[in-house]
Amino acid sequence: MNSFTRTEPFAAIALCDADGQLNPRAVGWSPRPNVDCAIPGHFGRRKRWNHWCITTPRWMLSFTQADLDYLGYVAVYFLDLQNGQSFACSQYSLFARGCHLPDQPQASHYFNHPRLQLNVSEHTGRSRITINVPDFNGQALQAELDIQRPPHMDSVNLVAPLGPNSFHATSRQLALPCSGTLLVGKEQYSCVTGQSFASLDFGRGVWPLNSHWTRAAFAAPGGIAGNFGAGWTDHSGLPENTLWFGGVLQHLDRPIHISQSPQSPLAPWQLNSADDAVELTFTPRQRHRAYRRLGPFYADTQQWFGHFTGVLRGPEGERVPVNQALGWVGETHARW
């Protein structure tokens, strides 16, 4: 297992060799993106995935763009936290026509379709997100958002083998300051300065046919954030569990137990570690389920939106309170 130190600039490491096999030098984690995720061969088994989530005190926006070789799609979900109103839509593209996802996490990507246009344009130190959905549950949706990428911000960049012929590369980027507006019908929603954040989940790889994972993430003012995962890289010895304090990453070596009481779909979740580095309760406000099927293949994803409360263990062993931090928990079962 490799653990890379922070140096500027990083020399790109190839994820795969010319035959599409995992490069052992790429395996490990880093606080900055440094892997070129081009995957030769493996047509029909490659997975490319960019998931963004925008959290503000009044509303949350989640969208996923995916390229599965044989299918491309974008799914958009919006939640008004004040009145509980939500909207969702998705659009598919056979053989991922009009769907462009790059091999690096900080590169532009887009999806062009008459019924949905998404563009994430990368510039030095920032990302520009525009979304246009002419019919978003009977109303038009338009978003124009600016995502800041402060140069001191660390991220979770991980490459892990998942089996003899499968592997996964990811970049988790959290607590990115966000500004801009979103229009749903005639209702305008704006980002609140200092309290609105974006997170990016960039995933590339040759994944197992049957997959399951649970992931949780939150961000709070002051550069405090958390990313937790279970069921995905558990057997690789490469956990993605991470805390941020003032934008500086603290990688957690121990697993995080993530569980929900089974009584209700909106029951609280518990997140804790054996060393007390993480003691959090997640209280969902709303659940969104997206089930996509194409013949024998499917992806069943649930995402809960709400607030995290509890205590974290800081870099010097201090107890850091978390009070009503906006975030989400996601759970996916897939055969793809």
Secondary structure, 3 states (H helix, E strand, C coil): CEECCCCCCCCCEECECCCCCECHHHCEEECCCCEECCCCCCCCCEEEEEEEEEECCCEEEEEEEEECCCEEEEEEEEEECCCCCEEEEEEEEECCCCEECCCCCCCCEEEEECCEEEEEEEECCEEEEEEEEEEECCEEEEEEEEEECCCCCCCEEEEEEEECCEEEEEEEEEEEEEEEEEEECCEEEECCCCCCEEEEEEEEEECCCEEEEEEEEEEECCCEEEEEEECCCHHHCCCCCEEEECCEEEECCCCCEEEECCCCCCCCEEEECCCCCEEEEEEEEEEEEEEEEECCEEEEEEEEEEEEEEEEECCCCCEEEEEEEEEEEEEEEEEC
